[in-house]
Each structure stands twice: as C-alpha cells, then as structure tokens.
Amino acid sequence: MATLNLDPSMVFLNKEDTMQIAKDNNDTPSGDELGSIYPADENQMWEVIFSYEETGHIKDDEKEEINADDILESW
C-alpha cells in the first residue's frame, strides 16, 4: 500500500466510501477501487480514483520474449 500526504483542501475516501459515492452518483463501481480523493470544496468537480487490476507478473528471464509493440496494439 501507499501513503498519501494530502493538502487539507482534499479528502481521501476508503474503498467502501468510494464505492458508495459511485453508487450515489448512479455509477457502477467495478470492485477494483481502493480509494479516492475529492476536493473538500463541494464547488469543485473532480475526483481521483485509485484502483488495482492484477494483470500478471513478468519474470526477468521472460522479459526478452515480450513484444511491447504487440501489447500496445492489442490494447
């Protein structure tokens, strides 16, 4: 996990609160959300959502077999 040092003008929400605010805003949470940051000033309209998706681990001895261009094209 990470540690965030936020300015007092920002608010951090945990996973549960992040998912609840998404539902309150008629969004469907993915379940991958870890938390979020919102402005404390309700007149500001932005958000930062932290999520995690396990996509796999590449071992050092396999890294030469990977074609980065193919991966980017498939995305």
Backbone as CSV, one residue per row, in Angstrom:
resi,resn,N_x,N_y,N_z,CA_x,CA_y,CA_z,C_x,C_y,C_z
1,MET,0.836,-1.183,0.000,0.000,0.000,0.000,0.873,1.236,0.000
2,ALA,0.259,2.335,-0.302,0.957,3.615,-0.373,0.493,4.538,0.745
3,THR,1.273,5.556,0.979,0.914,6.595,1.933,0.754,7.900,1.173
4,LEU,-0.332,8.597,1.420,-0.589,9.889,0.774,-0.543,10.993,1.813
5,ASN,0.124,12.059,1.466,0.117,13.260,2.295,-0.711,14.297,1.548
6,LEU,-1.952,14.437,1.945,-2.873,15.317,1.229,-2.953,16.690,1.874
7,ASP,-3.136,17.662,1.029,-3.417,19.009,1.471,-4.776,19.003,2.184
8,PRO,-4.966,19.852,3.177,-6.261,19.896,3.876,-7.444,20.231,2.958
9,SER,-7.155,20.720,1.761,-8.235,21.035,0.825,-8.727,19.796,0.073
10,MET,-8.163,18.619,0.402,-8.547,17.370,-0.253,-9.015,16.358,0.787
11,VAL,-9.879,15.446,0.351,-10.444,14.423,1.231,-10.175,13.051,0.626
12,PHE,-9.680,12.123,1.444,-9.481,10.747,0.998,-10.650,9.898,1.464
13,LEU,-11.184,9.082,0.550,-12.243,8.123,0.890,-11.686,6.709,0.762
14,ASN,-12.016,5.836,1.693,-11.576,4.446,1.625,-12.382,3.688,0.562
15,LYS,-12.085,2.422,0.419,-12.725,1.592,-0.607,-14.255,1.614,-0.497
16,GLU,-14.754,1.362,0.697,-16.201,1.281,0.881,-16.881,2.619,0.564
17,ASP,-16.303,3.702,1.055,-16.896,5.019,0.797,-16.782,5.411,-0.677
18,THR,-15.684,5.008,-1.313,-15.515,5.285,-2.740,-16.594,4.567,-3.554
19,MET,-16.839,3.307,-3.220,-17.865,2.547,-3.931,-19.255,3.122,-3.653
20,GLN,-19.495,3.570,-2.417,-20.801,4.137,-2.077,-21.049,5.451,-2.809
21,ILE,-20.034,6.307,-2.897,-20.238,7.580,-3.595,-20.460,7.341,-5.088
22,ALA,-19.823,6.310,-5.640,-20.071,5.958,-7.040,-21.535,5.570,-7.227
23,LYS,-22.040,4.727,-6.330,-23.453,4.322,-6.400,-24.378,5.520,-6.223
24,ASP,-24.030,6.416,-5.297,-24.841,7.615,-5.063,-24.889,8.516,-6.300
25,ASN,-23.835,8.428,-7.136,-23.766,9.229,-8.363,-24.236,8.441,-9.585
26,ASN,-24.967,7.347,-9.343,-25.510,6.497,-10.404,-24.430,5.864,-11.273
27,ASP,-23.254,5.630,-10.701,-22.190,4.896,-11.372,-22.164,3.482,-10.802
28,THR,-21.584,2.577,-11.552,-21.448,1.199,-11.094,-19.996,0.944,-10.749
29,PRO,-19.678,0.767,-9.477,-18.289,0.503,-9.116,-17.828,-0.838,-9.677
30,SER,-16.560,-0.915,-10.030,-16.020,-2.156,-10.601,-15.669,-3.167,-9.518
31,GLY,-15.434,-2.664,-8.294,-14.966,-3.527,-7.227,-13.453,-3.502,-7.099
32,ASP,-12.773,-2.906,-8.097,-11.324,-2.788,-8.074,-10.854,-1.512,-7.378
33,GLU,-11.790,-0.658,-6.987,-11.440,0.611,-6.355,-10.766,0.365,-5.007
34,LEU,-9.710,1.117,-4.744,-9.027,1.042,-3.456,-9.332,2.254,-2.596
35,GLY,-9.639,3.358,-3.231,-9.920,4.596,-2.531,-10.038,5.729,-3.536
36,SER,-10.261,6.934,-3.038,-10.407,8.077,-3.924,-10.056,9.362,-3.197
37,ILE,-9.794,10.380,-3.977,-9.532,11.719,-3.451,-10.539,12.665,-4.087
38,TYR,-11.117,13.505,-3.250,-12.069,14.525,-3.696,-11.663,15.858,-3.103
39,PRO,-12.057,16.943,-3.752,-11.815,18.252,-3.144,-12.747,18.448,-1.954
40,ALA,-12.256,19.087,-0.907,-13.111,19.403,0.234,-14.141,20.458,-0.140
41,ASP,-13.803,21.305,-1.100,-14.707,22.343,-1.595,-15.723,21.703,-2.538
42,GLU,-16.970,21.634,-2.134,-18.012,20.974,-2.926,-18.300,21.678,-4.248
43,ASN,-17.782,22.885,-4.449,-17.960,23.588,-5.720,-16.971,23.115,-6.781
44,GLN,-15.949,22.387,-6.383,-15.001,21.833,-7.340,-15.513,20.467,-7.792
45,MET,-15.375,20.193,-9.077,-15.943,18.969,-9.642,-14.848,18.096,-10.255
46,TRP,-14.064,17.423,-9.407,-13.054,16.488,-9.891,-12.898,15.366,-8.872
47,GLU,-12.273,14.298,-9.326,-12.021,13.164,-8.446,-10.825,12.382,-8.965
48,VAL,-10.170,11.670,-8.077,-9.106,10.740,-8.432,-9.489,9.403,-7.806
49,ILE,-9.596,8.385,-8.645,-9.967,7.053,-8.164,-8.730,6.152,-8.247
50,PHE,-8.407,5.486,-7.144,-7.314,4.530,-7.126,-7.911,3.137,-7.261
51,SER,-7.385,2.376,-8.216,-7.864,1.008,-8.391,-6.671,0.099,-8.681
52,TYR,-6.911,-1.183,-8.566,-5.867,-2.159,-8.825,-6.440,-3.278,-9.669
53,GLU,-5.703,-3.627,-10.698,-6.073,-4.752,-11.547,-4.861,-5.662,-11.666
54,GLU,-5.016,-6.879,-11.244,-3.887,-7.810,-11.320,-3.765,-8.322,-12.748
55,THR,-2.724,-7.902,-13.418,-2.554,-8.286,-14.822,-1.436,-9.294,-15.015
56,GLY,-0.729,-9.604,-13.984,0.310,-10.611,-14.097,1.686,-10.074,-13.783
57,HIS,2.582,-10.983,-13.618,3.966,-10.657,-13.291,4.854,-11.245,-14.366
58,ILE,5.836,-10.484,-14.808,6.777,-10.955,-15.814,8.108,-11.214,-15.127
59,LYS,8.558,-12.443,-15.222,9.845,-12.801,-14.639,10.970,-12.199,-15.485
60,ASP,12.083,-11.908,-14.846,13.217,-11.309,-15.553,13.659,-12.157,-16.739
61,ASP,13.655,-13.479,-16.590,14.119,-14.324,-17.684,13.111,-14.427,-18.834
62,GLU,11.895,-13.881,-18.666,10.885,-13.890,-19.728,10.759,-12.540,-20.432
63,LYS,11.409,-11.523,-19.904,11.198,-10.173,-20.421,11.654,-10.002,-21.862
64,GLU,12.641,-10.775,-22.307,13.136,-10.648,-23.680,12.162,-11.244,-24.704
65,GLU,11.235,-12.079,-24.233,10.272,-12.721,-25.124,9.040,-11.865,-25.392
66,ILE,8.932,-10.740,-24.721,7.738,-9.905,-24.822,7.936,-8.828,-25.873
67,ASN,6.947,-8.678,-26.743,6.984,-7.657,-27.782,6.069,-6.513,-27.343
68,ALA,6.675,-5.430,-26.910,5.909,-4.288,-26.394,4.975,-3.713,-27.446
69,ASP,5.387,-3.668,-28.707,4.524,-3.131,-29.767,3.256,-3.961,-29.926
70,ASP,3.389,-5.300,-29.863,2.203,-6.161,-29.947,1.248,-5.925,-28.784
71,ILE,1.812,-5.738,-27.595,0.969,-5.481,-26.427,0.215,-4.162,-26.586
72,LEU,0.907,-3.124,-27.037,0.250,-1.825,-27.220,-0.817,-1.886,-28.297
73,GLU,-0.574,-2.598,-29.381,-1.566,-2.734,-30.450,-2.808,-3.490,-29.984
74,SER,-2.639,-4.451,-29.090,-3.770,-5.253,-28.631,-4.625,-4.482,-27.630
75,TRP,-4.090,-3.463,-27.042,-4.816,-2.690,-26.030,-5.706,-1.747,-26.707
